[in-house]
Amino acid sequence: MAQDYYETLGIPRNANKDDIKRAFRTLAREYHPDVSKHADAEARFKEINEAYEVLSDDDKRARYDRFGHAGVQGNGFGTGGAGFSPFEEIFEEFFSGFGGARSGARRRGPRQGEDRRVNVTITFEEAVFGTDQEVEFDRLEQCETCQGSGAEPGTTPVRCPDCKGAGEIRQVQQTFLGAMVRTSVCPRCGGRGEINPTPCHTCTGSGLLRRHAVLNVQIPAGVREGLQIQIRGEGDAGEQSGPNGNLYVVIQVKEHEFFKRKDNDIILDINVNVAQAALGDKVVVPTVDGDVELTIPAGTQTGKVFRLRGKGVPRLRSDGTTSGRGDQLVYVQVAVPTTLTTEQRELFEKLAKTFGHDIQPQQNGRGFFDRVMDFFGGEQS
């Protein structure tokens, strides 16, 4: 049976966080495997660290107090874990960069180059149908003179005299846990373990040069504002023959004069006059595919939505292919004239006499304001 965590740390069940931390400090000094003389130091330290991980966290401690070990197993802690927890919140100031099997310093080998990002602006129609765009940007490329080695052609690197080829510098320091070895990257060779006594005259020993690059990028149909297209291997060149970084092309879409986009649908607002709304009409409306004829039924009200199937944006998949298209939603606004000719006024006055002057409040239902709220909330009829 697993030992009670409170017993492991030697504290009462009502201990506060400071009591828990002090108990852990004391036991960690005694049982840390790097300094302890106890035969069972490794096993005891794992038990101590496991108990501290649970009891120092309010949520984990509450589950443990209520359900015991069953309440905390399978959540990234508990019995059966391999290795040691890093316990940074207490011992970071003592172990950061210290040597041994967990030393942070390593001899630097091949390193992948940095990623690059470039913005590209396209039109609304190009976002719908896709396009090819030429992008320009600066990146680090391998020096053609030294082939990235940093050494002048005809010369060879030599072992770093400061770190003796190790790529790191070691210093012994005394701590409350005893003598510890602190390691850091060698400042002279940068962790490579070797230096170039005769640096390349072209890149001054860095092995890399900043160059201006021009690439043709295929932008798929259906892209939207802010989408990033990854082009592998077109970023900065890697160090020590490491792989290149990637290029990320960030899409920016120009605002269209008429069209707006909502997911994969295209939104178009049109005005019709009161005669068209009352009597009905056939009108021509623009789409990204060209003009189409739209029938306005008699009695059309402001806020009426007409759906043109398949006239929206292609649905872009994660693999760059598309699957079908959205629709175009045409929102109707009945435009009331602000100025009238004499003839128009006379006709409206005659018409007004036939309608009367009484108003009719709308019954509870879905009015124009409700339809507007549905649009912004993602619902469309």
C-alpha positions in Angstrom: 0.0 0.0 0.0 1.3 3.5 -0.9 2.5 5.5 2.0 0.3 8.4 3.2 1.7 11.7 1.7 1.4 13.5 5.0 3.4 10.8 6.7 6.0 10.9 3.9 6.7 14.6 4.7 6.2 14.1 8.4 3.5 16.8 8.7 0.0 16.9 10.1 -3.0 16.9 7.8 -3.8 20.6 8.6 -0.3 21.8 7.7 -0.2 25.0 5.6 1.8 25.6 2.5 4.8 27.0 4.4 4.9 23.9 6.6 4.8 21.7 3.5 7.6 23.6 1.8 9.8 23.6 4.9 9.3 19.8 5.3 10.2 19.2 1.7 13.3 21.4 1.9 14.6 19.4 4.9 13.9 16.0 3.5 15.3 17.0 0.0 18.6 18.0 1.6 18.9 14.6 3.3 17.7 12.3 0.5 18.7 14.0 -2.8 20.6 11.2 -4.7 23.4 13.5 -5.7 24.5 14.1 -2.2 22.8 11.5 0.1 24.6 8.6 1.7 21.4 6.7 2.4 21.2 3.4 0.5 17.5 4.0 -0.4 18.0 7.7 -1.2 16.7 7.5 -4.7 13.5 5.7 -3.8 12.9 7.9 -0.8 13.5 11.1 -2.8 10.9 10.0 -5.4 8.4 9.4 -2.6 9.2 12.8 -1.0 8.9 14.6 -4.4 5.7 12.9 -5.2 4.1 13.8 -1.9 5.2 17.5 -2.4 3.8 17.6 -5.9 0.3 16.7 -4.6 0.2 18.5 -1.3 1.6 21.8 -2.6 -1.2 22.1 -5.1 -4.6 23.1 -3.6 -6.6 21.2 -6.2 -4.6 18.0 -6.1 -4.5 18.1 -2.3 -8.3 18.5 -2.1 -8.8 15.4 -4.3 -6.2 13.5 -2.2 -7.9 14.4 1.1 -11.2 13.2 -0.3 -10.3 10.1 -2.3 -6.8 9.2 -1.3 -4.3 8.0 -3.9 -7.2 7.1 -6.3 -8.0 10.8 -6.5 -4.6 11.8 -7.9 -3.4 8.8 -9.9 -3.4 9.2 -13.7 -3.1 13.0 -13.6 0.6 13.4 -14.4 1.7 12.4 -10.8 1.3 9.6 -8.4 3.0 6.3 -8.0 4.8 4.6 -10.8 6.4 7.6 -12.4 9.9 7.3 -13.8 12.7 9.7 -13.0 12.7 12.8 -10.8 10.4 15.8 -10.8 12.3 19.0 -11.5 10.9 20.8 -8.4 12.0 24.2 -9.9 10.0 26.4 -7.5 12.3 25.6 -4.6 15.7 24.5 -5.9 16.0 26.4 -9.2 18.5 28.8 -7.7 20.7 25.8 -6.7 20.4 23.5 -9.7 20.0 25.8 -12.7 23.0 24.8 -14.9 24.6 22.4 -12.5 26.4 19.4 -13.8 25.9 15.7 -13.6 23.5 13.6 -15.6 21.0 16.5 -15.8 23.4 19.2 -16.9 21.8 21.9 -19.1 25.0 22.7 -21.1 25.7 20.6 -24.2 28.1 20.8 -27.0 26.4 22.6 -29.8 25.8 20.5 -32.9 23.7 21.2 -36.0 20.9 23.6 -35.3 17.8 24.3 -37.4 17.5 27.8 -38.9 15.0 30.3 -37.7 11.6 30.6 -39.3 10.7 33.7 -41.4 7.3 35.4 -41.8 6.2 37.6 -44.7 2.8 39.3 -45.2 1.1 39.2 -48.6 -2.0 41.2 -49.5 -4.6 39.8 -52.0 -8.0 40.9 -53.3 -11.3 39.5 -52.1 -11.7 37.6 -55.4 -8.1 36.2 -55.1 -9.0 34.9 -51.6 -12.1 33.2 -53.1 -10.5 31.6 -56.1 -6.8 31.4 -55.2 -3.8 33.0 -56.9 -0.1 32.9 -57.3 1.9 35.6 -55.6 5.5 36.6 -55.7 6.8 37.4 -52.2 10.1 39.1 -51.3 11.9 38.8 -47.9 15.4 38.7 -46.3 16.8 35.5 -44.8 20.1 34.0 -43.8 21.7 31.7 -46.4 24.7 29.5 -46.2 27.9 31.2 -47.2 29.0 30.0 -50.6 32.6 30.7 -49.9 33.1 28.5 -46.9 30.0 26.3 -47.4 28.8 27.2 -43.9 31.8 26.2 -42.0 32.9 29.7 -41.2 36.6 28.9 -42.0 38.6 30.4 -44.8 38.9 27.9 -47.6 42.1 25.9 -47.3 42.1 26.1 -43.5 40.5 23.8 -40.9 39.0 24.5 -37.4 41.0 23.7 -34.3 40.0 22.6 -30.9 38.9 25.4 -28.6 41.7 26.1 -26.1 39.3 27.4 -23.4 36.9 24.3 -23.2 39.4 21.8 -24.7 36.8 20.8 -27.2 34.0 20.1 -24.7 31.9 23.1 -25.7 31.2 23.9 -22.1 32.9 25.4 -19.1 32.6 23.8 -15.7 32.9 25.5 -12.3 32.7 23.9 -8.9 30.5 25.7 -6.3 29.6 24.9 -2.7 25.9 24.7 -1.8 23.9 23.5 1.2 23.8 20.1 -0.7 27.5 20.0 -1.0 29.9 20.6 -3.9 28.1 21.0 -7.2 29.5 21.5 -10.7 28.0 24.3 -12.7 28.2 24.1 -16.5 27.8 26.8 -19.1 28.3 27.1 -22.8 31.8 28.1 -23.7 31.7 31.8 -24.6 34.7 31.5 -26.9 33.5 28.8 -29.3 29.8 29.2 -28.6 29.4 25.5 -27.6 31.0 24.1 -30.9 34.1 22.9 -29.2 36.3 24.3 -32.0 37.2 27.7 -33.4 38.3 29.0 -36.7 41.8 30.6 -36.4 41.3 32.0 -40.0 37.7 33.1 -40.4 36.1 33.1 -43.8 36.6 36.5 -45.4 33.1 36.6 -46.9 31.0 35.8 -43.8 33.6 36.8 -41.1 33.3 33.3 -39.6 29.6 33.1 -39.1 29.0 30.7 -42.0 25.8 32.6 -42.9 25.0 35.6 -45.0 21.8 37.8 -45.2 20.3 37.6 -48.7 17.2 38.9 -50.4 14.9 36.1 -51.6 12.1 36.1 -54.1 9.6 33.2 -54.1 6.4 32.4 -56.1 3.8 31.2 -53.6 0.6 29.4 -54.6 -2.3 30.6 -52.5 -5.2 28.1 -52.4 -8.8 29.0 -53.0 -10.8 29.8 -49.9 -8.1 31.4 -47.7 -9.1 34.0 -45.2 -7.6 36.9 -43.4 -4.8 35.9 -41.0 -4.2 32.4 -42.5 -0.6 31.3 -42.5 0.8 29.2 -45.3 3.8 27.2 -44.3 6.6 26.6 -46.9 9.1 24.2 -45.5 12.8 24.8 -45.7 12.5 28.4 -47.1 13.5 30.1 -43.8 17.0 30.8 -42.5 19.8 28.3 -43.2 20.7 26.1 -40.3 24.0 26.2 -38.4 26.5 23.5 -38.5 24.8 21.9 -41.5 21.5 21.9 -39.7 18.1 22.0 -41.6 16.7 25.2 -42.8 13.8 27.0 -41.0 10.4 27.4 -42.6 8.7 30.4 -44.2 5.2 31.4 -43.1 3.2 33.5 -45.5 0.5 35.5 -43.6 -2.6 36.3 -45.7 -4.1 39.8 -45.6 -7.3 40.4 -47.7 -8.3 43.8 -49.0 -11.8 44.9 -48.2 -14.3 44.6 -51.1 -16.5 47.5 -52.3 -19.7 45.4 -52.0 -19.0 42.0 -50.6 -18.4 40.9 -47.0 -17.5 37.4 -45.8 -19.0 35.3 -43.0 -17.4 31.9 -42.7 -17.8 30.4 -46.3 -20.8 32.6 -47.2 -20.6 36.0 -49.1 -22.9 38.8 -47.9 -24.3 41.4 -50.2 -26.6 44.2 -49.2 -28.9 45.7 -51.9 -31.5 48.5 -51.9 -34.8 48.2 -53.8 -37.3 51.0 -54.1 -40.8 50.9 -52.6 -42.4 50.1 -55.9 -40.1 47.1 -56.5 -40.7 45.8 -53.0 -44.5 46.2 -53.3 -45.0 45.0 -56.9 -42.0 42.7 -57.3 -39.3 42.9 -59.9 -36.4 41.1 -61.5 -33.0 42.7 -60.7 -29.4 42.0 -61.6 -27.0 41.5 -58.6 -23.3 41.0 -58.7 -21.5 37.8 -57.5 -17.8 36.8 -57.6 -18.8 34.6 -60.6 -20.5 37.5 -62.5 -23.9 39.1 -62.5 -27.0 37.0 -62.0 -30.7 37.7 -62.2 -32.7 37.7 -58.9 -36.5 37.7 -58.6 -37.8 40.1 -55.9 -41.3 38.8 -55.0 -44.2 41.3 -54.5 -44.5 42.4 -50.9 -40.8 42.0 -50.1 -39.9 43.6 -46.7 -36.7 45.1 -45.4 -34.4 42.4 -44.0 -35.5 39.7 -46.4 -32.6 37.4 -47.3 -32.2 35.6 -50.6 -29.8 32.7 -50.9 -27.8 32.1 -54.0 -26.5 28.5 -53.7 -22.9 27.8 -54.5 -21.9 31.4 -55.0 -19.9 31.7 -51.9 -16.3 30.8 -50.9 -14.8 27.4 -51.4 -14.4 25.3 -48.2 -10.7 25.0 -47.7 -9.4 21.8 -46.1 -6.3 21.5 -44.0 -4.5 19.7 -46.8 -5.0 22.7 -49.2 -7.8 21.2 -51.2 -11.4 22.4 -51.3 -14.7 20.8 -50.9 -17.7 22.6 -52.3 -18.6 26.3 -51.8 -20.7 28.4 -49.5 -23.6 30.5 -50.6 -24.2 34.2 -51.3 -26.7 35.8 -49.0 -28.5 38.9 -50.5 -30.0 41.1 -47.8 -32.7 43.5 -49.0 -33.2 47.0 -47.8 -36.3 48.8 -48.9 -35.1 52.3 -49.7 -37.6 55.1 -48.9 -37.0 58.1 -51.1 -35.9 61.3 -49.4 -36.8 63.6 -52.3 -39.8 63.4 -54.7 -40.7 65.0 -57.9 -44.1 66.7 -58.1 -45.5 63.8 -60.1 -44.2 61.3 -57.6 -45.6 63.2 -54.6 -49.0 63.4 -56.2 -49.0 59.6 -56.8 -47.9 58.9 -53.3 -50.6 61.2 -51.9 -53.2 59.3 -53.9 -51.8 56.0 -52.7 -51.7 57.2 -49.1 -55.4 57.9 -49.1 -56.1 54.2 -49.9 -53.9 53.0 -47.0 -55.3 55.3 -44.3 -53.3 56.7 -41.3 -53.6 54.0 -38.7 -50.5 52.2 -37.5 -50.4 48.5 -36.8 -48.0 47.4 -34.0 -46.2 44.1 -34.7 -47.2 41.0 -32.8 -44.6 39.1 -30.9 -42.6 37.4 -33.5 -39.4 37.7 -35.5 -39.1 41.3 -36.7 -36.3 43.0 -38.6 -34.2 43.6 -35.5 -34.4 39.9 -34.6 -33.1 39.0 -38.1 -30.2 41.4 -37.7 -29.3 39.8 -34.4 -29.5 36.4 -35.9 -27.0 37.4 -38.6 -24.4 38.6 -36.2 -25.0 35.7 -33.9 -24.5 33.2 -36.7 -28.1 32.2 -37.5 -29.6 32.6 -40.9 -32.9 31.6 -42.4 
